[in-house]
Amino acid sequence: MGIGSWLGLWFGLSIPAILAMYLLKRKFLDTTVPSHLLWQRVIKNLEANRPWQKLQNRLLLWLQLLAAALLVFALMKPYGSAADIGKAHVVLVADTSGSMSARSGSAQGQPGEEKLAMMKRMIKDYLEHEAKDGEITLLGMNAEPNLLISREKDRSRALQAVDSLEPYFGRAAYDETLSLASALTRDETDAEVVVFTDGQWRGEPDSVPFGVPVKVMNVEAEAGFNLALRQFGVKNGAEGKTAVAVVGQSGGAAKEAHVNLYGDGKLLQTENAMLAPGGTATLTFREVPEAEVYRAEVEEADDYAADNEAYAFSERNETARILLLTRGNLFLEKALQLTGAEVVKMTLPGKEGEESAPGGAGRTAVPGNPPDLVVIDGTAPSFTAQDDWKKLMERTPVWTVGGGESKIDVGGAQPKLESHPVNQYASYNGVYIGSLLNRKLPDWASPIVSIGTHPAVIAGTENGQPRLSFLFDLQDTDFPLSAEFPIVVHEAVSWLTGSGGQNLGRHTAGSRVEIPVAADAVSARWVAKDGLAKTLQVPEIQADANEKGINALQQLPPVPGLYVFEQRNREGQMTEYYAEASADPFEGKQGTPNAKLAAIGQTADGKDAAAGKAAEVAADNSRGERRQAPLMTLLACLALLVILAEWGVYQRGRSI
Amino acid sequence: MTSAHLLPSDWTARLERLTLGSGRRVAGTLQGKRRSSRLGSSLEFADYRSYAPGDDIRRFDWGVYSRTGKPFVRQFMDEQELMLSLYVDCSASMDFGGAPSPDEKGGRKSGENKLLFAKRLAASIGYIALCSYERVGVCCYSDGIDARLPVLRGKGSAVRLFRFLQDMPPGREGSLSAALGQPGAIPRLKGMTWIFSDFWLAEGEADVGNALSRLAGAGQEVVLVQVLSPEEIRPELSGDLRLVDSELNTGKEVAITGRVLERYREELHRYQNELRKIASERGISFVALSSGMTLQEAVFGTLAGSGLIRA
């Protein structure tokens, strides 16, 4: 109950005016009575002719005063705190962060309800009861604020939008969404912002200024417990591979956690640990067998499923390691270094054509760290065909340059290029190649550069490993002097080392990761391979692309799990990059609610100077959680009723 | 013009059986039916006394004389008529209440016109007296004696009585003391005086008391009959009223409320008690009647009940 305009009180002067008129009224009806004798005595006793006594028992006067008072009150624009029929514009901010996917109350045995479902119900309740007629704007939270509907009047579409809310496991844009809500309601008076959240809120919600009332509706859910795989990695060590997982829990009681380690889908090992409330434990899996993708999984069912799995990939060098066997070629060595690869040079003794001493192979040890690429410049030394070296050569990409005996003179004719990744940026324009090796081509080989009918560069795959051979000695050409040379070397190295793709590592879901997109890739997509993403059947997501091609910065899908980024080139060749999308660790904490969140409603009230009257009214409203309902009509009706009653009094008689 | 206008004929027949209940022996000039305080010539034996020369020889008791030899004279009670004086207040205040039409019997609610009711009462009392061979004198007064009917006697003069009463118009301001203060207003002979009035008197109670004392002093057995209309007993007024006095024509502005009406009833009650007190101090009867009553209720009920009329 409040007063809209105290100025209306001036009309209250009408009440004394009415009283004065009644006091000054001199109209008495002449009534003849036999005698005054008794009346005089009565009057003397009562002194009833004092002015105010005339007013005392006068129904008409009271009715008129009542009517005047009602009218004056109506002019003061009173409003009552009627049930909220809703603001004209209601901005609903739905916290769709990952923590909303947690279930509540599974501690009692049966799985609780998802908080998101509870929130949806709350929002629908709110739409049904509080925001009946207003326009609805629904904001969700993704990496950016997600505007689902804007100023929607259609209830069914609003409800549809509410149903479409999905949890976002990445780093949710909490304050940004609030900020957007604030911006959407700026310069509005009949609007409100309602925030639905579980209270887990990152950031400084109270730093967002609001000009309209803000309500915070907490999804009341019992805090469940959560076992989270905080860290997981596999490293190569002296005793084979070692996997390390860090398990944390948030919950009131100590819990035992069993962590299963899978390698390419097969259960490898299980470790367990007791976890104190809020504590963490580090589990180490030793002598882990070889696998491409490792998965660690918490066996226990908990309330928040998004962080129960973590992936690790076989350790692969970030930078390719190249073993360069050469008798000395500065151009090649520099060009290989320019690719960013770690180049280990093994200087072969003797000049070209010299045979190393017999038994020398035995003395040449295989490198401890297997290289990613072996580059043999010139004739391959004999030890490469023996024992360990042979094995290494078989499972390592090899690039040979020159090294043959018989040569064919091609006289510097223009080379002809086939389409091949190595040739991507090469033209061999102005390159003089004097002679080519005359060698029988191996089975795997296909020429990618040829001069005349003679192949100059051959490429192919042997035992699944790429092979590349330059059938000319660099010394016989001016190719190393050409500007294209480092580029061709770079392309050759990346083709030889990167053919199987890479893993992109672990990233927060929804974040943007840089992906080496091949220049000839025509299509790319994210495919869910494992984990929650597979369980939830996340559909394939096409990669972001623009007119120039596929963006190198791609957004990870928002649902945690293992994904493959598949690129296809024109030939249909596919390159796969594994990436794990992990849930935002903040969401799994199930910590105490952000206290500042509760303060934003009050902050909105406090902006008295800036927001002025609107905020004042808003403050009243949000405190009462009700809205003003003008009483003018009601009062006017009452006044009319009083006037009707006056009519009745006129008809009946003049006084009580 | 018949008496039916004032009194219905069946009513007069009933009245003939009544007599006035005067409490005292009366002294009149003519012989009447009423026992006088004197010894006289009636058949009612009173006493013996010794004969004195000059006594009526017819009253000499020869029987006693023969037995005792002493001369005794028999004395008898004297029977004389009663002098009844009727005073009817014809002031303006009496002309109130009910429909002024005399034909109307008057509903109980609105009541009869006070003056008419008083006239009927006076006529009834006068008729009773005439039928009992009393002498009846009638006066109408307001601020003085307005009209006077010579003393009537005998049943045959009832018509004159009725006509006189019927023809009396309402007069001016009423004042009992002024009227009685006029020379010759008070009856010369001892007797009974009935005063029919509303007793709305502007003069103080002391003046009324004096006038009544004078009447009592003149050997009158006085009966005060206050006639009020139902509107005066229970006024049903409301609103802002300027109450105009019917006699003085002066106004009084009163906002009538329930409280005021209640106080009015209290005042009425007090006033009647005052009158009753004044009356009883002087050995005077006081009867309050409402014009809403029928004559039968008034005569056979109230008046007979107070012993003023006997069957």
Interface residues (C-beta under 8 A of the other chain):
Chain A: K25 K27 F28 L29 D30 T31 T32 V33 P34 S35 H36 L37 L38 W39 Q40 R41 V42 I43 N45 L46 A48 N49 Q53 K54 Q56 N57 R58 G653 R654 S655 I656
Chain B: S93 M94 F96 K114 D198 W200 L201 A202 S229 E232 P235 L237 S238 G239 D240 L241 R242 L243 V244 D245 S246 E247 L248 T250 G251 K252 E253 V254 A255 I256 T257 G258 R259 V260 R263 Y264 E267 L268 Y271
